[in-house]
């Protein structure tokens, strides 16, 4: 199922993240934060980060396609979803071996990870890059 670009934020960093709102995979993902505050590795889930789209693939029928080109990228140079920012995010995912995927009801106006994870409604975890065995 397709996730609207307006409902996504790609976040650059040592552990890159994909923030989704109103995603069809929301209920299939585990609640965050995990016990002890650790971010779980989502067994059976994977992510394919590409310049034009991102695929979140879960067990069974769970999954989503996220248009990437033109999407909002936080932590990049422009923040407007230009091609260079998305290419850098894809490189971050490759280096990290995957990405943190967080699904929420609606995107926050200000990205505050502590508040987001403490909401009690955020779901997700670390998804390994598809094609990797780690």
C-alpha positions, 0 to 999 in steps of 0.5 A, a space after each residue: 500500500 502506498 503512503 502519501 509523501 505528506 505523511 513521511 519524514 526521512 531523518 538523516 543520521 548514524 541511525 537513519 529514520 523513516 517517520 510515517 503517519 497514517 501508515 497501513 503497517 501501523 498496527 502490524 509494527 510493535 509498540 515503542 519504546 520497547 521494555 528498557 527503552 531499547 529500540 527493537 529489531 523488527 524480526 521479519 521486517 526489512 527496508 529497501 531504501 532507493 532514491 525514488 521510493 522506499 519499501 517497508 516489507 513486513 511479514 505476510 501481507 504487511 508492507 508499504 511503498 513510500 515515495 522518496 524523491 521530493 519527500 521531506 528530509 530532515 538533517 540534510 542540506 536543504 530539507 526540501 527533499 532534493 535528490 542529494 538529500 535523499 541520496 545521502 539518506 539512502 547512503 546512511 541506510 546502507 552504512 547503518 544496515 537498515 533504518 529505524 521506522 516509526 509509525 504514528 497517527 500524525 506527524 508532529 510539527 516539531 520532531 521531538 523523539 523523546 515525546 514521540 516515543 513516550 506517546 504510547 501510540 508510536 510503533 516500529 523498530 529497526 528494520 534491516 536493509 533488504 538484501 543484507 543478512 545482518 
